């Protein structure tokens, strides 16, 4: 599995916004427009008040979320919190997430809405914690079935293990090499995965359904699902072998026409691509200064070009939260939503269906994100599911692999967790070859930090294998390669140039490698060449340097084409084993590891 990049990908044929801020969310009221008096007067499906005939307008509830990434248990640290803006302008954080609570919130939200659909925007699986990832995400599919998910688009992480494994998650069957994990055969997803823009290279047809139509009492709502066109650049080559990823807008527009020909005029696009709101507070008003003014990034360009036949866009990938309106090609506002990640939020959108036209009354759309708080009762069926899979995972997951003296965070341009992983790979590289000089880690492969507070009975400061798996779930190998000094400098410049120019991907450096990143400059010049030092010495362009990376980077992933040109390849063990060995060797209960100080890169802003 690949250690993928940070969620944001630069558009291949579009100009998009600059590097943006972290997760946020906007609550949006109805767009100002008058409808007939009964436009929102029929949430339960009754008719004119006599129950004999449905009224003209029917409110359809759309509940949505995205980027769950197999987080069945409440995420820890910053991954399990959202920021809320207070009336006085201050902010507070709220603990959020966990499918036991998500199930309760969704079920409560549906109670008074018999016309209710639950949809998702991709990355339901992949980069998952041990409880799901150890079992090839079968536990998450089981949980989503119990959540009554109706439909989801694929995301890039649905391709971590290739199209055949994705087909197994959809259709069921035991794992081809590991078999069945329980005494029951894995049934697969009860809901359709949509992959309209993912084609088989040979047949030129979508590998899964391109769209799906929800129907009830004459109400029809169509869903088209796509993932970002740039998926091949952030997934291992094996994961996308034999597949083509087509343009999102062209694909959605194509299938919107097809749905219209079938008489389906109410259409929602599920798009695994997203944007960057201007605030990290989940209740930030994205439209405060005008529709779409509070969001940037690739989804803006997509939304402006997707046909007006599509009534709403449910998005994802960037792990941000927002409810915005962005004008469609005809200049009319259209709702665009995202519910952050890891099951911390869900979006509740009201789509008012006009039975006369068969379309959504767009001016009546209401949408808001809601926090999946942990103050509600846990859903008993989800507690039982988690307990079952935790019991199976416990012999592996509960094993202590190290000790830390404080949280090891994975936030910032350079993070302590990223540095720790790079140091671990350097140490392991030197076991394989004492001539190894440095290690580089891609930031998107650092999926979480390590939390000092105990998550179970292991005790504070104890790092378990399960916690390490959450940090590095991809099973990449640690690879050694030789590069000239000139190539090494080029690698560092590729962080901020080429495909990474709009959204820099700053590699996490091992101890001894230092340089200045000047973000006031543009392109490759942002890496100050004269500042690059290894153990205090300038890089010699003609010298040879032995570099440790994971196999995803060694294959040129994340736009680092020069890393795919190394020589003298030596393939080692998986990256999690390297981290576990480093923690075990450098910490104990009486002498825990102190988190690295993230000071190897000097950032000028």
N, C-alpha and C positions, 0 to 999 in steps of 0.2 A: 504493500500500500504506500501511496506517496505521502510525503510530508508537504502538504499543499501550502500555497502562499497565503498571505493575509487575504481576507475576503475580497477586497477591491481589486478588480482587474482593469487596466486601461482598455478602452475600446479600440478595436483593430481599424475601424474605418470611420470613427467618429471622434470629434474633439470633445473632451469632457472636462469637468472641474478639477481643481487642484487637490492636493492631498488634504483630506478632510479630518474632522474631529471624530471622537468616539461616539458610542451608541447614544441615541436619543429618540424621542418620540413626540408626536404632536397629536393632540386631540382636536377633532374637527367637528364643528356643528354643521347643520344642514346648509346647503348652498341657498342663498336667498332667492326664492321664487314662490309664487303662489300656485297651489294645486287645488282641485276641487276639495270640498270639505271632507270627503271620506278618504282622501289619499293616504292618511296614516290612521285611519279609523278601523282597520280590519286586521289586527295582528294575529287573531286566532283563526282566521279563515271563515268566519261567519259572513253572512251576506248582508242584506239590507236591514238586519236587526231581527228578522223573522226566522233566520236559519235555513230558508228554503233555497236561496239563490246567492251565490257569491257576489260581492260587490265588485265594482270595476277595478279598484286598486287593492292589491294584496301585498302587505309587507312581508318580505322574505329576509330572514336573518342569515347573515353570512359570518360564521365564526372562523377565524383563521390564525395560523401561526406558522413559523418557519425556523429552519436551522436548529432543530432539536438536538441533532448529533448524539442520539442515544443517551441523553442525560435523564435517565429514569429516576435516579435519586437526586435530591436537591443539590445543585452545584455549590461548590465551596468557594470561599474568598470572594473577590470582585465578580467572578463569573456567576455568582448567585445573588447579586444585588442589582437594583435599579435606582436611579436618582430621580427624586421628585422635587419640583419647584414649588416653593411655598408662597403664599400671598404676599409676604413681606420681601420677596426677592431672594431669600436664602434657599438652600437646598437641604434635603435629608436623603439618606439611603434607606431602602426597604429590602429586607431579605425576600427572595422570590425564587420560584421554580420548584421542580419535582413533580413527577406525573401523578403522585397521590393527590396533590393539591390541584394540579391542572385538570384532572378528571372531575373533581368536585366543582371547580369554577365553571367548566363547560357545561356540566349537567345542570347546574343551577341556572345558568344563562338560558338554556333551552326550554326550561319548564313552561314558560308562558308563550312559547314561540313554536307552534307545531310545524310552521313552514321554516325549517332551520336546516342549514347546510354547514358542514365543517370541512374546510379545505386547508391545504398547506402549500408552502412555497419552496419545497425541496430541502435537501440535506437533512432528512429525517434520521439517516444513519451515516456512519463514517466518522472517523476521528472521535470515536465513542469511548466512554469510560469502560473499565474492565468488565463490569456486570453485563454489558451488551457486546462490546468489541471482542471479548474472549470467545463468544459464541456466534460470531459472524452476524451480529445484530438481529438474530432471531427474537431475543427478548423485546427489543424495541418494536418490531412488527407486531408481536403479540399485544403489546401495550397500546399501540395505535388502533388495533382492531377493537380493543375494549373501550377506547376513547370514542368509537364510532366515527372515525375519520372517513369522510366520503370520497375524497380525491386529493391527490397531490401532484405537483410537477416533480420531475427529477431535478437534482442538483448536481454539482460537480462531484460531490463525495459519494453519490450513488454509484459512481464508476471507479471507486478506489480498488475494487476487486474484479472489475471487468463486467462486460455485458451479460455474460452467462450467470454470474453470481447475482446480478440485479434481477435477471429473469427468474432465478430461484426464489428470491425474496418476494417477487410478485406471485409466482405460481405454486410455490411450496416444494417440498421434497427435502430430504436430509442432505447435509453437506457432502459433496462428492469425495472428499478425502477423510473427513473426521466423522462422518456418519451422523447418527441421531444422538442428540444430547440427553434426551429423556426417553421414556417408554412410548411416547406418542410421536407420530410423524409430524414434522413441521408443515402447517397448512398453507403458509404464505399469507399475503396481504388480502384482506377482504375488500380493500379499496383499490381503485386503479391508479397506477403510476402513469403519468402522461409525459411523453417524450417527443413532441411534435417536430422538434428541430434536430433530433438525433437519428441519423440514417445509417442503415447498413450499406457499406461501401459497394457491395455487389448488387443488391436489389434496389438501392436508392429509395427504400421505403423506411418509415419510422420503425424503430426496433420495438416500441410499445405503442399503445394507443396515442394518437395525437390530441384527441379531445374526448369529452364525456358530457352527457346531458342529464341533468337532474330534473325529474318530473314529479308533479303532485297536483292532482285535481285541475289539470289543464294549464298549470304554471310550468314553464320550461326555462331552465337556465343552463347555458352551455359553458363549459370550462375548457380552455386551451392551455396546455402546459409546456413550457420550454425551460431549458437551462441556458446559461450564458454561452455565447458562441466561443468564447475563449477557454472553454473547459480543457482542451488538449494541452494548453500551456501550464495548467496547474494540477494535472493528474499524470501519473506515470504512463509511459508509452504503452505498457501492457494493458493498463486499464481502459484505454480508448482504441486499442488495436482493432482495425476493421470498421471503424466508425467515422462518420462525417458529422460535424456540428455546423448547422446552418444559421444564418442571420436571424435574430429573434424577431425583429419587426416584420421582415418579409414572410416569415413562417406564420406568425400570428395573423397577419392580414390575409394570407392564403386560406387559413382554416376558418377565419371569421366569415369569409365569403361562402365557404362550404356549409357552415352552420346556417347561414341565412337562407341558402337554397333549400335547406331542410325545414325551413319554417321556424328556426330558433333565432330570435332577435335579441334576447337578453344574454349577454356574453361577458364572462369574466376571464381575464388572462392571469395565469399563475406563472410568474416569471422569476427564475432563480438568478436574479441580478438586482442590484439595489443602488442606494444613494447615501448621501451624507447630510443629515440635518445640521442646522447651525448651532444646536445646543445639545448637551448630553442629558438634559432633564427630560424624563419621559412624557411630561405633560406640557412641554414647550409647544406653543402655537405656531405651527409650521407656516400658516397663512396670514400671520399677524400683519405683515407688510405687503400683502397681496398674494394671490394664489401662486404657489410654487416658489415664492421668494426665499423660503427658509430651507431649501434643499438643493444640493448639487450632486454631481456624479453621473454615472452612465444611465441610471434609470430616467433621468430628466430627458435625455435625448431620445430614449426609447419611447417614453410616454408621449412626447411631442409628435411622434411619427406613427404610432400604432393607430389603426383605423378608428374613426369615431364610432364604428359599430360595436366596439368593445366598451362596456359600461364601467368597469373598474379594474384596477391592477393590484393583485396581491403579489408582493415582491419579497426578496430575501438576499442572502449571500453576504451582505456587508455587516451583518449582525447588529445593525442599527435599528432604531425604533422611530416610526413616524407615521402620521396620517396627514397627508398633504393633498392639495388639488393642483394639478398641472394641466394646462390647456392642451386639448387634443388638436389634431391638424385643422379642425374647423374653427378653432379658437374658443371652444366651449370647455369649461372646467371639468376635470375628471378625477375621481378619488384614487389615490395611490397610497398603499399601506405596507407597513412592515412591522413585525412584532419582536424585534430584537433577536434573541437566540436563547437556546437551552431551556425553552419552556418557561421563561420568566414573565412573559406577557402573552395575552391573546387579544386579537382585534375583533370587535363586534360592529359589524356594518349592516345597516338596514337598506335593503334594495327594494324600492317600491315598484312593484310589477303592475303594469297596465294591461288588464285582460283584453282590452279592445285592440291595442296595437301589438301586444305581445312583447313589448319592450320595457326597459327600466325607465322610469321617470327620473332622469339624471339629476334634475334640480332638487329632488327630494332626498337624495342619498345622505345618510347620516353615518358617521363612523367615529370610533374612539378606541384607543388601546386601554386595556385593563391589566393591572398587576396580578400575577398569580401569587397571591399572598400565602403565607404558611400559617395563617391564623384561623383557617377554616378546617373542618374535620378532614382527615385523610380518607380517600376512597378505599374501602376495605379490599376490593378486588385487586387494586394496584399494589397495596401493601402485601397481599398474598403473592402476587407475581414477583415482586422484588425479592421477597423472602426466599422463594423457590430458586431463583437464579443466583442469589447471593450464597445460598447453601452450596450450590455446585461450584461457585467460584472461590469460596472461602479458603480451601487448602492452598490455593495459589496466591490469591489476593491479599491475605492477611499477613503474609510473610514480611518481616521487617527487613528493609534493605539499607537503612541509614538513619541518621539523626540530624536534625537542624535546630539551631538556636533561636530562629525567628522565621517569619514568613519569607519565602523566596518568590518574589513577585515576577510576573511576566508582562508588566506594563512598561511603556516608554520606548523611545527609539532604540535604545540599548537596554536590555532588561537583565536583572540578576539571574533569572532562570535561564535566559539565553546564554549568558556568560558561563553559567554552571555546566550546561550541556556541552558547550564548546570546549571547556576545560576537560570534561570527561572524555570527549572524543580525542582530544590531543593526548591525554594520558594513555588511552587505549591504543591510539596510533603508534605511540612510542613503544608499547609492548610488542606490536607487530613489526615495527621498524624503528630502531632508536634514532634514525635520521629524520624522523617526522618533525617539522618545524612549527606548524600551526594548524588550527582547525577553524572552520567556518560553518555556522548553522543558520539555516533560513528561518526567519521569524515566524512564518506561518506554520512551521512544524512544531512550534512551542505552543501546545494547545492549552496549557494551564500553568499555574505556578504551584508551589508546594506550600501548604498551610501548616503553621505550627500547631494550632489547636487540633486535638484529636478528632477524627471523624467517626471513630468507633471506640472500641475498648483497648486500642493499642497504646494509648497514652499520648500526652502532648509531646510534640517534637519528634515523634517516631514517623519515619517515612515508610509506608507499606508499598508492596509491589503494585497493588491496585492504584495507589496514588501516583506512582511513577508511570503506570500505564496510561493514566489520564493525561499526563504531560506529553508522553510520546507514544501514541497508539498505532503508528503506521508500519512498524516492523521493517523499516529501512535498514539496510546494512551500513556499516561504517567503512568507507572506501578511502584508500590512499592513492594519490596521484602526484606526478611531478609537473611543475610549471616553471617557466622562466620568471624572473622578477618582473619583466615587462608584462607578462600575462597576468601575474598576480595583481599588479596595479590596474590592469584592464578589468579584472573581475570586480574590484572595488568600485570602479567607475560605472560598471553595469548596474550597480545598485540604484543609480540615479539617472540613467540614460537609456536610450533605446526604448524597449517596451516598458521599462520602469521609470521613464522620465516623469510622467504625470503622477505616479504613485510609487515613490521610492520604496524599495524592499531592502532594508538595511540588515546585512548579515551580522549575526552575533559573533564577535571575535573571541578567540581563546586568549588567555593571559600572555602578554608580551607583545601583542599586535596593537599599535595605537595609531591614530590619525585624527585629522580635523575634518568634520563635515560642515561645510558652510552653506546653509540653506538660503542665504541671501543671494547666492549666485544661481545660475541655471545650468541644467544638463549635467554633463560629466564634470564640469568645473566645480561642482559642489563638493567633490572629493579633492581636497587640497593635496596634490601629489607630493610636494616637498615635505609634508607633515607625516607621511607614512613611515613608521618605524617598526622594526621587529627586534625586540630585546634591546631597544635603544639605538639600533643602527638603521641607517637608510637602506631601502630596498635596492639591491644591485640588479639592474635590468637584465644583465647577462647571466646571472647566477641561477642555479636550480634550487627550487624550494619544494619540499615534500609537504603536501596539504591533505588533511583529513576532512572529509565532508560526508554527508549521508548519500545514499545511492540516488535519491531524487535530484540533488544538486549535481552529483557526478555525471548525471545524464543530461545536464544542461537545463534543468527545470527552472521555472520562475524567471525566465529570460536571461539566465546566466550562461550564454552560449559558450563562453571561454572555458567554463568549468567542464564542458563536454569535450574539450580538446586535450585533456591531460594525457600523460603517458605513464608507463610503469605502474599500471593499475594493480592494486592488491585489495581484495575484498575480504572484510572481516566479519565479525558477528553482528547481530542486530543492535540498533542504537540504544534501545532500552536496557539491554544487557550491559552495554558500555557504561550507561549512567548508573545502573545498580552497582556495578563493580567499583566505580569511582566513589560512590557514597559509602559503600561498605569499607573501602580502604581508607577513607579520609574522615570518618566520623565514628563515634561510639556514644553510648548512653551517658558517659561521664565527660566526653569531649565532643559535643555536637559541632557540626559544620556551621561556620558563620557565612551567611549569604554573601556572595561577591558584591563588591561595590561597582556599580555600572559606570566606570570612569575611563573606559578604554577608548571611547569615541568622544571627542570634544565637539559638541554641537553648537554652531553659531547660527542664531536666528534673527 
